[in-house]
Amino acid sequence: MAFEFTDNNFKTTALNTEGVAVVDFWAEWCGPCRMISPIIEELSTEYDGKALIGKVNVDDNPEISMKYGIRSIPTILILKNGEVIDKQVGTTSKQALADKIEAAL
């Protein structure tokens, strides 16, 4: 299951972690977010131990969303050692996301 990032745990989990973190910014009411959710879940299982893959509910965690200037959802940020190295706005394929994760690893 995908990790749940929050305003409280984001710094210790995504920013202070060595390696790759994939952060999906989403909301319950967002249709495209619901479409990409199963892909995020599958990738979190497939990359378990290689990358931390999780989700941020923008309605429940406004601080992180504002910090990264999230204006459209879904937005997926790929971080390496706490720095944003890639970004995907809108829906995409599982293969496209996997390619971005592989490039980051």
C-alpha positions, 0 to 999 in steps of 0.5 A, a space after each residue: 500500500 502506498 505510504 501516506 505523506 502528511 504535513 507532519 511526516 513529510 520532512 522526516 520521510 520524503 525530505 530526509 530520506 536517502 534515495 528516491 521518493 515519489 509523491 502523488 498529490 491528490 484529492 478525493 473529489 478529483 476524477 483523474 486522481 482516482 484514475 491514477 491511484 491504482 497505478 501508484 498502489 502497484 508501483 509502491 508494491 513493485 518498488 518496495 525497498 527501492 523507492 518510497 512511493 506515497 500520496 498527499 491528500 491536498 485537502 488534508 495537508 495544505 502546507 506541503 501543497 503550498 510549499 511545492 506550488 501544487 495548483 493542478 492535481 494529480 501532480 506527482 513529484 519525484 525526489 532524490 535525496 530530498 530534491 525535486 528531480 522530476 514532475 508529472 502533472 495530470 494522468 499518465 501511464 504506469 510505464 511512463 511513471 516507472 521510467 521516471 522512477 528507474 531514471 531516478 534510481 
